[in-house]
Amino acid sequence: MDKFEEIGKRLEEELTRLRKYVDEEVAPATERRTAQVLREASEKLSEAARKLEARVAARGSQTSTDAKS
């Protein structure tokens, strides 16, 4: 029975170490990378929106020119 208790205690210690590692090392690095990816995606979406707005404006000015003719 002592062996099972030792195994259980050792597993609990290792799980505690793993949780600490994930909380202190993995999570912050993942959050930093996620923030960077979100910023990059935001920039690309803003650029796509500018292109769409430019197309709409170009069509609008073309329609105005066509109507005057």
PyMOL Python script that loads the backbone (N, CA, C, O; Angstrom):
from pymol import cmd

cmd.read_pdbstr("""\
ATOM      1  N   MET A   1       0.825  -1.202   0.000  1.00  0.00           N
ATOM      2  CA  MET A   1       0.000   0.000   0.000  1.00  0.00           C
ATOM      3  C   MET A   1       0.865   1.261   0.000  1.00  0.00           C
ATOM      4  O   MET A   1       0.481   2.286  -0.563  1.00  0.00           O
ATOM      5  N   ASP A   2       2.018   1.178   0.627  1.00  0.00           N
ATOM      6  CA  ASP A   2       2.898   2.338   0.663  1.00  0.00           C
ATOM      7  C   ASP A   2       3.341   2.750  -0.738  1.00  0.00           C
ATOM      8  O   ASP A   2       3.487   3.941  -1.010  1.00  0.00           O
ATOM      9  N   LYS A   3       3.552   1.793  -1.618  1.00  0.00           N
ATOM     10  CA  LYS A   3       3.974   2.101  -2.984  1.00  0.00           C
ATOM     11  C   LYS A   3       2.904   2.927  -3.708  1.00  0.00           C
ATOM     12  O   LYS A   3       3.231   3.885  -4.408  1.00  0.00           O
ATOM     13  N   PHE A   4       1.635   2.560  -3.542  1.00  0.00           N
ATOM     14  CA  PHE A   4       0.558   3.308  -4.193  1.00  0.00           C
ATOM     15  C   PHE A   4       0.480   4.735  -3.648  1.00  0.00           C
ATOM     16  O   PHE A   4       0.235   5.683  -4.394  1.00  0.00           O
ATOM     17  N   GLU A   5       0.689   4.871  -2.356  1.00  0.00           N
ATOM     18  CA  GLU A   5       0.676   6.209  -1.760  1.00  0.00           C
ATOM     19  C   GLU A   5       1.843   7.037  -2.288  1.00  0.00           C
ATOM     20  O   GLU A   5       1.693   8.223  -2.583  1.00  0.00           O
ATOM     21  N   GLU A   6       2.993   6.407  -2.404  1.00  0.00           N
ATOM     22  CA  GLU A   6       4.168   7.112  -2.936  1.00  0.00           C
ATOM     23  C   GLU A   6       3.943   7.513  -4.385  1.00  0.00           C
ATOM     24  O   GLU A   6       4.277   8.626  -4.790  1.00  0.00           O
ATOM     25  N   ILE A   7       3.381   6.609  -5.155  1.00  0.00           N
ATOM     26  CA  ILE A   7       3.091   6.909  -6.558  1.00  0.00           C
ATOM     27  C   ILE A   7       2.092   8.065  -6.649  1.00  0.00           C
ATOM     28  O   ILE A   7       2.279   8.987  -7.443  1.00  0.00           O
ATOM     29  N   GLY A   8       1.050   8.016  -5.851  1.00  0.00           N
ATOM     30  CA  GLY A   8       0.046   9.084  -5.841  1.00  0.00           C
ATOM     31  C   GLY A   8       0.646  10.416  -5.451  1.00  0.00           C
ATOM     32  O   GLY A   8       0.352  11.443  -6.064  1.00  0.00           O
ATOM     33  N   LYS A   9       1.498  10.399  -4.418  1.00  0.00           N
ATOM     34  CA  LYS A   9       2.132  11.635  -3.967  1.00  0.00           C
ATOM     35  C   LYS A   9       3.049  12.180  -5.063  1.00  0.00           C
ATOM     36  O   LYS A   9       3.053  13.381  -5.330  1.00  0.00           O
ATOM     37  N   ARG A  10       3.809  11.317  -5.682  1.00  0.00           N
ATOM     38  CA  ARG A  10       4.731  11.726  -6.758  1.00  0.00           C
ATOM     39  C   ARG A  10       3.947  12.293  -7.949  1.00  0.00           C
ATOM     40  O   ARG A  10       4.340  13.308  -8.524  1.00  0.00           O
ATOM     41  N   LEU A  11       2.851  11.645  -8.312  1.00  0.00           N
ATOM     42  CA  LEU A  11       2.015  12.149  -9.405  1.00  0.00           C
ATOM     43  C   LEU A  11       1.460  13.535  -9.081  1.00  0.00           C
ATOM     44  O   LEU A  11       1.445  14.425  -9.931  1.00  0.00           O
ATOM     45  N   GLU A  12       1.012  13.700  -7.861  1.00  0.00           N
ATOM     46  CA  GLU A  12       0.477  14.993  -7.436  1.00  0.00           C
ATOM     47  C   GLU A  12       1.555  16.079  -7.515  1.00  0.00           C
ATOM     48  O   GLU A  12       1.277  17.195  -7.953  1.00  0.00           O
ATOM     49  N   GLU A  13       2.772  15.762  -7.097  1.00  0.00           N
ATOM     50  CA  GLU A  13       3.881  16.717  -7.165  1.00  0.00           C
ATOM     51  C   GLU A  13       4.192  17.080  -8.616  1.00  0.00           C
ATOM     52  O   GLU A  13       4.405  18.249  -8.939  1.00  0.00           O
ATOM     53  N   GLU A  14       4.217  16.078  -9.478  1.00  0.00           N
ATOM     54  CA  GLU A  14       4.516  16.328 -10.890  1.00  0.00           C
ATOM     55  C   GLU A  14       3.417  17.147 -11.553  1.00  0.00           C
ATOM     56  O   GLU A  14       3.703  18.025 -12.367  1.00  0.00           O
ATOM     57  N   LEU A  15       2.175  16.869 -11.215  1.00  0.00           N
ATOM     58  CA  LEU A  15       1.065  17.652 -11.758  1.00  0.00           C
ATOM     59  C   LEU A  15       1.136  19.106 -11.295  1.00  0.00           C
ATOM     60  O   LEU A  15       0.840  20.025 -12.059  1.00  0.00           O
ATOM     61  N   THR A  16       1.528  19.303 -10.052  1.00  0.00           N
ATOM     62  CA  THR A  16       1.687  20.654  -9.528  1.00  0.00           C
ATOM     63  C   THR A  16       2.789  21.393 -10.284  1.00  0.00           C
ATOM     64  O   THR A  16       2.632  22.561 -10.638  1.00  0.00           O
ATOM     65  N   ARG A  17       3.906  20.705 -10.529  1.00  0.00           N
ATOM     66  CA  ARG A  17       4.996  21.308 -11.300  1.00  0.00           C
ATOM     67  C   ARG A  17       4.548  21.636 -12.722  1.00  0.00           C
ATOM     68  O   ARG A  17       4.876  22.695 -13.256  1.00  0.00           O
ATOM     69  N   LEU A  18       3.800  20.723 -13.326  1.00  0.00           N
ATOM     70  CA  LEU A  18       3.314  20.940 -14.679  1.00  0.00           C
ATOM     71  C   LEU A  18       2.371  22.130 -14.751  1.00  0.00           C
ATOM     72  O   LEU A  18       2.473  22.952 -15.662  1.00  0.00           O
ATOM     73  N   ARG A  19       1.457  22.227 -13.799  1.00  0.00           N
ATOM     74  CA  ARG A  19       0.527  23.368 -13.767  1.00  0.00           C
ATOM     75  C   ARG A  19       1.294  24.684 -13.641  1.00  0.00           C
ATOM     76  O   ARG A  19       0.989  25.661 -14.326  1.00  0.00           O
ATOM     77  N   LYS A  20       2.289  24.696 -12.761  1.00  0.00           N
ATOM     78  CA  LYS A  20       3.096  25.901 -12.548  1.00  0.00           C
ATOM     79  C   LYS A  20       3.833  26.270 -13.841  1.00  0.00           C
ATOM     80  O   LYS A  20       3.874  27.441 -14.221  1.00  0.00           O
ATOM     81  N   TYR A  21       4.407  25.286 -14.506  1.00  0.00           N
ATOM     82  CA  TYR A  21       5.119  25.533 -15.756  1.00  0.00           C
ATOM     83  C   TYR A  21       4.185  26.113 -16.816  1.00  0.00           C
ATOM     84  O   TYR A  21       4.522  27.087 -17.489  1.00  0.00           O
ATOM     85  N   VAL A  22       3.023  25.509 -16.952  1.00  0.00           N
ATOM     86  CA  VAL A  22       2.055  25.999 -17.943  1.00  0.00           C
ATOM     87  C   VAL A  22       1.628  27.423 -17.603  1.00  0.00           C
ATOM     88  O   VAL A  22       1.576  28.278 -18.486  1.00  0.00           O
ATOM     89  N   ASP A  23       1.325  27.684 -16.346  1.00  0.00           N
ATOM     90  CA  ASP A  23       0.885  29.015 -15.920  1.00  0.00           C
ATOM     91  C   ASP A  23       1.964  30.078 -16.094  1.00  0.00           C
ATOM     92  O   ASP A  23       1.666  31.205 -16.489  1.00  0.00           O
ATOM     93  N   GLU A  24       3.211  29.728 -15.802  1.00  0.00           N
ATOM     94  CA  GLU A  24       4.286  30.721 -15.793  1.00  0.00           C
ATOM     95  C   GLU A  24       5.063  30.811 -17.102  1.00  0.00           C
ATOM     96  O   GLU A  24       5.623  31.863 -17.409  1.00  0.00           O
ATOM     97  N   GLU A  25       5.108  29.739 -17.871  1.00  0.00           N
ATOM     98  CA  GLU A  25       5.925  29.731 -19.078  1.00  0.00           C
ATOM     99  C   GLU A  25       5.098  29.653 -20.357  1.00  0.00           C
ATOM    100  O   GLU A  25       5.270  30.472 -21.260  1.00  0.00           O
ATOM    101  N   VAL A  26       4.230  28.701 -20.435  1.00  0.00           N
ATOM    102  CA  VAL A  26       3.496  28.456 -21.682  1.00  0.00           C
ATOM    103  C   VAL A  26       2.424  29.516 -21.913  1.00  0.00           C
ATOM    104  O   VAL A  26       2.355  30.094 -22.998  1.00  0.00           O
ATOM    105  N   ALA A  27       1.605  29.775 -20.929  1.00  0.00           N
ATOM    106  CA  ALA A  27       0.489  30.708 -21.096  1.00  0.00           C
ATOM    107  C   ALA A  27       0.956  32.113 -21.495  1.00  0.00           C
ATOM    108  O   ALA A  27       0.416  32.665 -22.454  1.00  0.00           O
ATOM    109  N   PRO A  28       1.926  32.712 -20.812  1.00  0.00           N
ATOM    110  CA  PRO A  28       2.342  34.065 -21.220  1.00  0.00           C
ATOM    111  C   PRO A  28       2.881  34.118 -22.657  1.00  0.00           C
ATOM    112  O   PRO A  28       2.570  35.046 -23.404  1.00  0.00           O
ATOM    113  N   ALA A  29       3.678  33.134 -23.033  1.00  0.00           N
ATOM    114  CA  ALA A  29       4.221  33.122 -24.397  1.00  0.00           C
ATOM    115  C   ALA A  29       3.098  32.969 -25.417  1.00  0.00           C
ATOM    116  O   ALA A  29       3.112  33.613 -26.466  1.00  0.00           O
ATOM    117  N   THR A  30       2.137  32.124 -25.110  1.00  0.00           N
ATOM    118  CA  THR A  30       1.001  31.915 -26.009  1.00  0.00           C
ATOM    119  C   THR A  30       0.171  33.184 -26.114  1.00  0.00           C
ATOM    120  O   THR A  30      -0.279  33.541 -27.203  1.00  0.00           O
ATOM    121  N   GLU A  31      -0.033  33.861 -25.011  1.00  0.00           N
ATOM    122  CA  GLU A  31      -0.811  35.102 -25.025  1.00  0.00           C
ATOM    123  C   GLU A  31      -0.100  36.190 -25.827  1.00  0.00           C
ATOM    124  O   GLU A  31      -0.738  36.934 -26.571  1.00  0.00           O
ATOM    125  N   ARG A  32       1.230  36.282 -25.674  1.00  0.00           N
ATOM    126  CA  ARG A  32       1.976  37.276 -26.460  1.00  0.00           C
ATOM    127  C   ARG A  32       1.854  36.983 -27.955  1.00  0.00           C
ATOM    128  O   ARG A  32       1.626  37.896 -28.749  1.00  0.00           O
ATOM    129  N   ARG A  33       2.003  35.737 -28.336  1.00  0.00           N
ATOM    130  CA  ARG A  33       1.911  35.363 -29.750  1.00  0.00           C
ATOM    131  C   ARG A  33       0.492  35.594 -30.281  1.00  0.00           C
ATOM    132  O   ARG A  33       0.317  36.062 -31.406  1.00  0.00           O
ATOM    133  N   THR A  34      -0.499  35.270 -29.485  1.00  0.00           N
ATOM    134  CA  THR A  34      -1.890  35.494 -29.892  1.00  0.00           C
ATOM    135  C   THR A  34      -2.160  36.971 -30.111  1.00  0.00           C
ATOM    136  O   THR A  34      -2.815  37.341 -31.086  1.00  0.00           O
ATOM    137  N   ALA A  35      -1.665  37.821 -29.221  1.00  0.00           N
ATOM    138  CA  ALA A  35      -1.837  39.266 -29.378  1.00  0.00           C
ATOM    139  C   ALA A  35      -1.181  39.745 -30.663  1.00  0.00           C
ATOM    140  O   ALA A  35      -1.743  40.579 -31.372  1.00  0.00           O
ATOM    141  N   GLN A  36       0.001  39.226 -30.968  1.00  0.00           N
ATOM    142  CA  GLN A  36       0.703  39.608 -32.195  1.00  0.00           C
ATOM    143  C   GLN A  36      -0.096  39.181 -33.429  1.00  0.00           C
ATOM    144  O   GLN A  36      -0.246  39.957 -34.373  1.00  0.00           O
ATOM    145  N   VAL A  37      -0.599  37.969 -33.420  1.00  0.00           N
ATOM    146  CA  VAL A  37      -1.388  37.469 -34.555  1.00  0.00           C
ATOM    147  C   VAL A  37      -2.653  38.306 -34.730  1.00  0.00           C
ATOM    148  O   VAL A  37      -3.034  38.625 -35.856  1.00  0.00           O
ATOM    149  N   LEU A  38      -3.295  38.659 -33.638  1.00  0.00           N
ATOM    150  CA  LEU A  38      -4.508  39.482 -33.726  1.00  0.00           C
ATOM    151  C   LEU A  38      -4.201  40.859 -34.295  1.00  0.00           C
ATOM    152  O   LEU A  38      -4.979  41.384 -35.091  1.00  0.00           O
ATOM    153  N   ARG A  39      -3.066  41.458 -33.895  1.00  0.00           N
ATOM    154  CA  ARG A  39      -2.681  42.752 -34.463  1.00  0.00           C
ATOM    155  C   ARG A  39      -2.448  42.647 -35.968  1.00  0.00           C
ATOM    156  O   ARG A  39      -2.891  43.504 -36.734  1.00  0.00           O
ATOM    157  N   GLU A  40      -1.753  41.594 -36.382  1.00  0.00           N
ATOM    158  CA  GLU A  40      -1.492  41.400 -37.809  1.00  0.00           C
ATOM    159  C   GLU A  40      -2.796  41.201 -38.582  1.00  0.00           C
ATOM    160  O   GLU A  40      -2.961  41.749 -39.672  1.00  0.00           O
ATOM    161  N   ALA A  41      -3.712  40.426 -38.028  1.00  0.00           N
ATOM    162  CA  ALA A  41      -5.002  40.205 -38.676  1.00  0.00           C
ATOM    163  C   ALA A  41      -5.787  41.510 -38.757  1.00  0.00           C
ATOM    164  O   ALA A  41      -6.442  41.785 -39.763  1.00  0.00           O
ATOM    165  N   SER A  42      -5.719  42.301 -37.711  1.00  0.00           N
ATOM    166  CA  SER A  42      -6.417  43.583 -37.688  1.00  0.00           C
ATOM    167  C   SER A  42      -5.885  44.500 -38.784  1.00  0.00           C
ATOM    168  O   SER A  42      -6.662  45.169 -39.466  1.00  0.00           O
ATOM    169  N   GLU A  43      -4.565  44.532 -38.957  1.00  0.00           N
ATOM    170  CA  GLU A  43      -3.973  45.361 -40.009  1.00  0.00           C
ATOM    171  C   GLU A  43      -4.437  44.897 -41.390  1.00  0.00           C
ATOM    172  O   GLU A  43      -4.756  45.721 -42.247  1.00  0.00           O
ATOM    173  N   LYS A  44      -4.475  43.601 -41.604  1.00  0.00           N
ATOM    174  CA  LYS A  44      -4.900  43.068 -42.903  1.00  0.00           C
ATOM    175  C   LYS A  44      -6.381  43.367 -43.155  1.00  0.00           C
ATOM    176  O   LYS A  44      -6.767  43.695 -44.276  1.00  0.00           O
ATOM    177  N   LEU A  45      -7.196  43.254 -42.125  1.00  0.00           N
ATOM    178  CA  LEU A  45      -8.617  43.572 -42.275  1.00  0.00           C
ATOM    179  C   LEU A  45      -8.819  45.056 -42.565  1.00  0.00           C
ATOM    180  O   LEU A  45      -9.672  45.423 -43.373  1.00  0.00           O
ATOM    181  N   SER A  46      -8.038  45.905 -41.910  1.00  0.00           N
ATOM    182  CA  SER A  46      -8.135  47.352 -42.172  1.00  0.00           C
ATOM    183  C   SER A  46      -7.753  47.659 -43.608  1.00  0.00           C
ATOM    184  O   SER A  46      -8.407  48.469 -44.266  1.00  0.00           O
ATOM    185  N   GLU A  47      -6.698  47.021 -44.100  1.00  0.00           N
ATOM    186  CA  GLU A  47      -6.282  47.224 -45.488  1.00  0.00           C
ATOM    187  C   GLU A  47      -7.365  46.747 -46.457  1.00  0.00           C
ATOM    188  O   GLU A  47      -7.643  47.417 -47.451  1.00  0.00           O
ATOM    189  N   ALA A  48      -7.970  45.607 -46.178  1.00  0.00           N
ATOM    190  CA  ALA A  48      -9.047  45.095 -47.033  1.00  0.00           C
ATOM    191  C   ALA A  48     -10.225  46.065 -47.036  1.00  0.00           C
ATOM    192  O   ALA A  48     -10.835  46.298 -48.079  1.00  0.00           O
ATOM    193  N   ALA A  49     -10.546  46.630 -45.877  1.00  0.00           N
ATOM    194  CA  ALA A  49     -11.641  47.594 -45.787  1.00  0.00           C
ATOM    195  C   ALA A  49     -11.325  48.847 -46.603  1.00  0.00           C
ATOM    196  O   ALA A  49     -12.203  49.382 -47.279  1.00  0.00           O
ATOM    197  N   ARG A  50     -10.070  49.322 -46.543  1.00  0.00           N
ATOM    198  CA  ARG A  50      -9.678  50.499 -47.328  1.00  0.00           C
ATOM    199  C   ARG A  50      -9.822  50.226 -48.828  1.00  0.00           C
ATOM    200  O   ARG A  50     -10.288  51.083 -49.579  1.00  0.00           O
ATOM    201  N   LYS A  51      -9.423  49.039 -49.251  1.00  0.00           N
ATOM    202  CA  LYS A  51      -9.540  48.686 -50.675  1.00  0.00           C
ATOM    203  C   LYS A  51     -11.004  48.642 -51.115  1.00  0.00           C
ATOM    204  O   LYS A  51     -11.352  49.126 -52.192  1.00  0.00           O
ATOM    205  N   LEU A  52     -11.856  48.056 -50.270  1.00  0.00           N
ATOM    206  CA  LEU A  52     -13.289  48.010 -50.607  1.00  0.00           C
ATOM    207  C   LEU A  52     -13.885  49.410 -50.679  1.00  0.00           C
ATOM    208  O   LEU A  52     -14.659  49.719 -51.584  1.00  0.00           O
ATOM    209  N   GLU A  53     -13.522  50.248 -49.725  1.00  0.00           N
ATOM    210  CA  GLU A  53     -14.032  51.619 -49.728  1.00  0.00           C
ATOM    211  C   GLU A  53     -13.557  52.374 -50.963  1.00  0.00           C
ATOM    212  O   GLU A  53     -14.310  53.164 -51.532  1.00  0.00           O
ATOM    213  N   ALA A  54     -12.321  52.139 -51.381  1.00  0.00           N
ATOM    214  CA  ALA A  54     -11.788  52.795 -52.577  1.00  0.00           C
ATOM    215  C   ALA A  54     -12.551  52.331 -53.818  1.00  0.00           C
ATOM    216  O   ALA A  54     -12.854  53.138 -54.697  1.00  0.00           O
ATOM    217  N   ARG A  55     -12.862  51.039 -53.895  1.00  0.00           N
ATOM    218  CA  ARG A  55     -13.639  50.524 -55.035  1.00  0.00           C
ATOM    219  C   ARG A  55     -15.025  51.139 -55.073  1.00  0.00           C
ATOM    220  O   ARG A  55     -15.509  51.529 -56.136  1.00  0.00           O
ATOM    221  N   VAL A  56     -15.663  51.225 -53.917  1.00  0.00           N
ATOM    222  CA  VAL A  56     -17.007  51.814 -53.853  1.00  0.00           C
ATOM    223  C   VAL A  56     -16.935  53.281 -54.265  1.00  0.00           C
ATOM    224  O   VAL A  56     -17.793  53.756 -55.008  1.00  0.00           O
ATOM    225  N   ALA A  57     -15.926  53.999 -53.793  1.00  0.00           N
ATOM    226  CA  ALA A  57     -15.787  55.418 -54.152  1.00  0.00           C
ATOM    227  C   ALA A  57     -15.531  55.571 -55.642  1.00  0.00           C
ATOM    228  O   ALA A  57     -16.065  56.481 -56.276  1.00  0.00           O
ATOM    229  N   ALA A  58     -14.717  54.685 -56.204  1.00  0.00           N
ATOM    230  CA  ALA A  58     -14.426  54.754 -57.636  1.00  0.00           C
ATOM    231  C   ALA A  58     -15.693  54.496 -58.450  1.00  0.00           C
ATOM    232  O   ALA A  58     -15.929  55.162 -59.457  1.00  0.00           O
ATOM    233  N   ARG A  59     -16.484  53.562 -58.031  1.00  0.00           N
ATOM    234  CA  ARG A  59     -17.748  53.281 -58.720  1.00  0.00           C
ATOM    235  C   ARG A  59     -18.698  54.464 -58.608  1.00  0.00           C
ATOM    236  O   ARG A  59     -19.405  54.801 -59.559  1.00  0.00           O
ATOM    237  N   GLY A  60     -18.706  55.085 -57.442  1.00  0.00           N
ATOM    238  CA  GLY A  60     -19.587  56.226 -57.217  1.00  0.00           C
ATOM    239  C   GLY A  60     -19.212  57.388 -58.112  1.00  0.00           C
ATOM    240  O   GLY A  60     -20.091  58.041 -58.676  1.00  0.00           O
ATOM    241  N   SER A  61     -17.937  57.658 -58.253  1.00  0.00           N
ATOM    242  CA  SER A  61     -17.521  58.774 -59.112  1.00  0.00           C
ATOM    243  C   SER A  61     -17.716  58.428 -60.582  1.00  0.00           C
ATOM    244  O   SER A  61     -17.990  59.308 -61.398  1.00  0.00           O
ATOM    245  N   GLN A  62     -17.578  57.163 -60.920  1.00  0.00           N
ATOM    246  CA  GLN A  62     -17.809  56.733 -62.306  1.00  0.00           C
ATOM    247  C   GLN A  62     -19.289  56.869 -62.652  1.00  0.00           C
ATOM    248  O   GLN A  62     -19.633  57.306 -63.750  1.00  0.00           O
ATOM    249  N   THR A  63     -20.157  56.499 -61.727  1.00  0.00           N
ATOM    250  CA  THR A  63     -21.599  56.606 -61.949  1.00  0.00           C
ATOM    251  C   THR A  63     -21.998  58.071 -62.102  1.00  0.00           C
ATOM    252  O   THR A  63     -22.835  58.400 -62.943  1.00  0.00           O
ATOM    253  N   SER A  64     -21.409  58.947 -61.301  1.00  0.00           N
ATOM    254  CA  SER A  64     -21.714  60.378 -61.403  1.00  0.00           C
ATOM    255  C   SER A  64     -21.283  60.906 -62.757  1.00  0.00           C
ATOM    256  O   SER A  64     -22.003  61.697 -63.367  1.00  0.00           O
ATOM    257  N   THR A  65     -20.133  60.488 -63.236  1.00  0.00           N
ATOM    258  CA  THR A  65     -19.634  60.934 -64.541  1.00  0.00           C
ATOM    259  C   THR A  65     -20.527  60.420 -65.651  1.00  0.00           C
ATOM    260  O   THR A  65     -20.830  61.154 -66.591  1.00  0.00           O
ATOM    261  N   ASP A  66     -20.957  59.160 -65.557  1.00  0.00           N
ATOM    262  CA  ASP A  66     -21.837  58.564 -66.568  1.00  0.00           C
ATOM    263  C   ASP A  66     -23.188  59.278 -66.608  1.00  0.00           C
ATOM    264  O   ASP A  66     -23.762  59.468 -67.681  1.00  0.00           O
ATOM    265  N   ALA A  67     -23.689  59.668 -65.451  1.00  0.00           N
ATOM    266  CA  ALA A  67     -25.003  60.329 -65.398  1.00  0.00           C
ATOM    267  C   ALA A  67     -24.979  61.700 -66.043  1.00  0.00           C
ATOM    268  O   ALA A  67     -25.986  62.136 -66.600  1.00  0.00           O
ATOM    269  N   LYS A  68     -23.842  62.393 -65.979  1.00  0.00           N
ATOM    270  CA  LYS A  68     -23.721  63.729 -66.575  1.00  0.00           C
ATOM    271  C   LYS A  68     -23.624  63.662 -68.083  1.00  0.00           C
ATOM    272  O   LYS A  68     -23.958  64.637 -68.757  1.00  0.00           O
ATOM    273  N   SER A  69     -23.179  62.547 -68.636  1.00  0.00           N
ATOM    274  CA  SER A  69     -23.003  62.432 -70.098  1.00  0.00           C
ATOM    275  C   SER A  69     -24.283  62.311 -70.838  1.00  0.00           C
ATOM    276  O   SER A  69     -24.279  62.208 -72.065  1.00  0.00           O
TER     277      SER A  69
END
""", "prot")
cmd.dss("prot")
cmd.show_as("cartoon", "prot")
cmd.util.cbc("prot")
cmd.orient("prot")
